Amino acid sequence: MDTFYGRWQVRIEGQPDATAELGPHPEYAGVRGRLTRPAGVAQLAGDIDDEGMLALDESEDGRSISATWALAVQPDSCGKEFKGTWQHAGDEAKRPVVMTRISPAP
């Protein structure tokens, strides 16, 4: 699980690049962190399954889910790249998202 911890470059189609920082969730076996965009910071929390699928919930206000993420680790990336979809709450459209590791957790 700790291979998912660290800093990640995030590219969501149609949005400015962002940075995610992921670490262990303090309350259950999952991840928690934050997403930093030019427009502000959102909270992230989620789970990783045995096949390397990463499901994240994004919250812009810290109370309600503003977007959901579904990502898969990319073969031959050694766990350094995830690709999938990002969907804003209340919007049917899904946008491609790519997360690439910048650095592991200290």
Order of alpha helices (4+ residues) and beta strands (2+ residues): beta-beta-beta-beta-beta-beta-beta-beta
